[in-house]
Amino acid sequence: MKKALKALAIIFVAAISIAICSTAAYSQKIINNEADALAVYAQAKAFVARYKMSVPRDVILRLETEAQIQSDFSRQGRSGANVEAYYQPYGPECICIPEGLSETEFFATAVHELTHAWQSSACPMQDRSFKEGLSSWMTAQAYQSKGRVDLAINYLNYISRTDAVENQTVNKLNMIFRSKGIDEVINYVTSNSKYTE
């Protein structure tokens, strides 16, 4: 009986240790200042470059409140959507991301918007769902690279519920990436303006 209780106690302590370590691993800095934002933005630029989608020009990062982002987006005549972040291709070219995101969320959001910046010159004639499909696929890759498969799955589940074509694009890119690699993903997205079977 003593051995069984001792074994149970060891298992319990191990489970608590794992839970504490998991929580600590996901307790991240909140991005609320320009220095932290620029450091994570540099990581995001390096990440998209590894996926052969580097942007060959300097795209300004603007850290704003959620209210500022909504106001800026509406002022550009693009109201009607509750936007969380956005890429602006001109006047000046920039990416606007809200303050208050965790480091991983900020990283994934920056990757998503940098992918749009790459698309603006590499394949500008794509329809919206196809563009969002590639950016969403990259967002999921970004979450996975940070060890947050849970966030990647949650994000992709949201996409599957909200935009069928975007979801089909994400699934197609996953299939291409797993079977043929990033070069074929780039070939597919630069050769098509919309989702194709």
N, C-alpha and C positions, 0 to 999 in steps of 0.2 A: 504493500500500500504506500509506504514511504517513497519507493522508487517511482511509482506512478504519479504521485503528487509532485515529486521533484521534476519529473519529465514534463508534467503539465505546466509547472511554474516556469521552466526554461522556455517552453513553447510560447507561453503568454508574454514573457519578457522579450523574446525575439519578435513577436508580432507587434508589440508596442514600439520596439526599436525601429522596425521597418516603417511603421506608420509615422513616427517622428521624423525619420530620415526622408521619407517621401514628402511630407509636408514641408520640411526645410528646403528640399530640392526645388519645390515649386513656389516657395515664398520668394518673390522677386522684387527687385527695386521697381518702384513706380516712376515712369518717365515724366518729370515735371519741369525740367530745365533744359536749356539749349545744349549744354555740354554733354549731358547724358544722351540726349536725342541724337546729336551728331555722331557720338561713338557707336550707337546701335545702327544708325543710318549707314555708316561706313561698313559695318558687318553685313548689312543687307545688300549693299553694292557689290561686295566681294562674293556673296552668295549667288546673286543673279549672274555674275561673271562666270562662276563655275558652271552654270547652266547655259553658257554661251549666249546670254542676253544682256551683256553689259551695254550701258548707254554711253555713247562716245562723246558726251558733252556734260557739262556741269548742270545738274538739275537742283535747284534750290530747295531746301527743306524748310517748311514753315511749321512750327509747333504752335497750335492755337487751341482755344477752348472749343468745346462742342458747339456752343452758340455762335462763335465766330465762323466756324466751318459752315454751319447751316446758312448763316447770313451771306457769306461770300458766295456760296453755291447758288443761292437764290438770286443774288445780285447779277450773276452771270447769265440769268435767264434759264437756269437749269433746275427750277424748283419742282416740287411735286414728289420728291423722293427724300426720305430721311437718310442722308448720306453720312457715313462715319468718317471718311477720309476721301481725298480725291487727288487726281493728277490733273494739272492745268498745263496744256501744251504751249501756251503763249502768254505774253504780257505780265510778268515774266514766266518762263517755264518753271513750274514748281510742283512740289508735292506737299499737301497740307494734311497733317496728322494731328489728332487731338492729344492734348496732354492728359495724364492720368492713366494711361495704359500700362500694363505690366511690360517688362522688358521683352518677353516673348511675344506678346500681342503687338507691341510696337514694331518688332523685327518683322513679323509676318505681314503686318499692314504695309510696312515700307517695301517689302519684297513685292507685294501685290501691286502697289502703285508704280514701282520701278519697272515692273513688267509692262504696265501700260505705257510708260515712257519709251521703252524699247519698241513696243508695237507701233508707236506713233511714227517711227521712221522705217522700221523693218517690214511692216505689213499694215499700212494705214487704212486700207479699204475693207477691213473685216467688219462684219455685222456685230452688234453689241453683245449678243449672247456668246458668240465665238470668242470675242476679245475677253469677255469676263470669264469664259471657260478656261482659257490659258492662265489668266491671272489668278483664278481660284485654284487651279492645279498647282501653281507655284506657291500659293499661300499654304496649301496642305503640305507641300514638300518642305517649306520653311518650318512649320510646326514640327514635323517629323524630325528635322535636323536638330531641333532643340530637345528632342526626347519627349515631345508632347503629342504622342499618337492620339491621345484622347481628344485634344483640341482639333487635330486634323479631322478626326472622324465626326465630331460635332459640327464642324464647319461644313464638311461635305454632305452631311445629313441635311443641314439647312439648305444647301444648294439644291439637293435632290427634291426638296419640297417646294422650292420657289421658282425654279426655271428649268424646264425639261431640256431645252437645247444646251444650256450651259452645263447641265449635269451630263448629257450625252458627250459633250466635248471633253469634260474632265475624265470620264470613263475611257474614251478613245485615247486620250493622251497617256493615261495610265497604262493601257494595253501596249501602245507603241513604245513607251519608255521601258517597260519591263522586257519586251521582246527584242527591241532594236536599239534602244539607247537615246540619248539626248539629241544626237545629230539628226535622227529621223523625226523626232518631235519638232525640231526647228524646221526641217524640210516640210513637214506637214502643215505647220501653221503659216509659213511664209508662202506656201503654194496654194492655199485655199482662202477664200474670203468668208466662208461660212462652213458650218459643220457638214461633213460628208461621211458616208458609210465607209 
